[in-house]
Amino acid sequence: MLFSQKLLVAPACVLTLVGALLAWTDVRSARGDALLLVEADSGKVLDEQNATYPWYPASVTKLMTAYVTFKAVRDNRISLDSLFTVSPEAVAQQPSKMGFKSGTRITVDNALKMLLVHSANDMAVVLAEGVSGSITKFADEMNAAARRLGMMQTHYVNPNGLPADDQFTSARDLAILARTLIREFPEYDYYWHIASIRLGKRIYRNTNKLIDAYPGTDGMKTGFICASGFNLVATATRGDKRLIAVVLGATSSMGRSVKAAQLFERGFGADPLSWLKPSLGTVDSLLPIAAAPPDLREDICGNNRHRRPIEDSEEGGEAVPAAGADDAQRSLLLSGLRGAARGASVLTSGLAAAIAPIDVYTGPARTGLASGPPAAAVPAAKKKPGSIDVAAKPATAKPPTAKPAPAKPAQAADPAAKPASTAAVPKPANAATGLKPWPGTEQAAPSASGAKTKPAVAASPKPPPQIAPKTETQ
């Protein structure tokens, strides 16, 4: 009898111990990071860890800033060419920012590009004040949108994600927001995967390093403050499948990129054991956890770190490694990731190197320049103004060549000789029709042939020649 009682008591103790251990592990994990992988079309959850824990969003807040701005355009409250003014409040924002003087005017289109590529905190305030009149009123619109979308763990107090105790979200809510942006505003998908922007002679690379490192990446936004760690909402597409990966609380910018790429590999790869795994449902069905957001300040920015990020610098750059320890960690992470991908190199580099920067500027929208996604192909014509003049000549050159074929060179003299040699030039001039998925790739397109591009060249003869000198770099 005593023996049987021991048998009954022992399992109970073991179960209690295991339960406590699991609870402790869960809390520790929540303080480490949160991960979520979702199918963009269906919302099906493919992988998740701590996805319903509240978290400080940092600059992934700007996804909602963009959403409210897009909605204001759709509702005809503003347009992409609307001019907003940089206020003293915008100037006072911490880095990263564009650093324009108070009174500078900028279009909504250019402000969005600076916001989403360079993570400019001052541009977030410019958009907030321009759309709603004040940061407070804009935050009210952000919160109203969050409630409408079912983002039950989200609350905003500012449009850029700089530190605020009352500003929080979760991986679940961010995936819901990312899906909504993709589904409600497909015409603005262009903004998410701009590899770089150019303001004058200065080029700003996208803070989302996956664009240059993971094939198929097509969005969305990074974020960092000490309390949140390194956050990332990323999207990638292969074939007809688009995935959304959310990483919150990584210990470095490289770490969040690696984690997101690992999630993508699992989602795009064929898992022979997938039928054994229980269904995780859809992202909307994930149950929120009532808790305070973990504060990772000591872990991320504490003195015990080999490499300490500058305090709340928001993507402004991590401090230089004390003794190169982080370089070794980076190599280890990359090699581990490549090994996990059955020998394939998952993270590469230089994917965005050939993509020309998108020009941004202050002041009113310029005639003939792309003011938004629908005119994304215009840069091809801007960068080759000479091809427009050449394209106009074949019209006058063709009558002489139609009559006497043998007398072509002598009869038409210099004007006739040019069309013969330039007949192929107009064709590539507008070969940027493949520009939509990757803005700026028009420079790779001129090798394409086919006379069908002629009408497109004639359709865009007006881009101003002063844009041409800006194409000297990638």
Protein Blocks (a to p, Z undefined) as FASTA:
>chain_A
ZZmmmmmmmmmmmmmmmmmmmmmmmmmmmmmpccddddfklopafbdehklgccdekjml
mmmmmmmmmmmmmnomacfkbccdddfklmmpccddehiaehiacdfklmmmmmmmnopa
klmmmmmmmmnopaklmmmmmmmmmmmnopakbccfbfnopacfklccdfklmmmmmmmm
mmmmmmlmmmmmcfbdcehjbccddfblmlmmpghiabjbdcddfklopaddddddehjb
ccddddehiabfklmmmmmmmmmmmmmpccfklmmpccebjfklpccdddddddfklmmm
mmkbfbdcdehkgonapcddfklmmmmmmmmmmmmmmmmngopafbgghklmmpccdddd
edjddehiafbfklmmmmmmmmmmmlmmmmmmmmmmmmmmmmmmmlmmmmnmmmlmmmmm
mmmmmmmmmmmmmmmmmghilmmmmmpgcjklmmmmmmmmmbcfklmmmmmbZZ
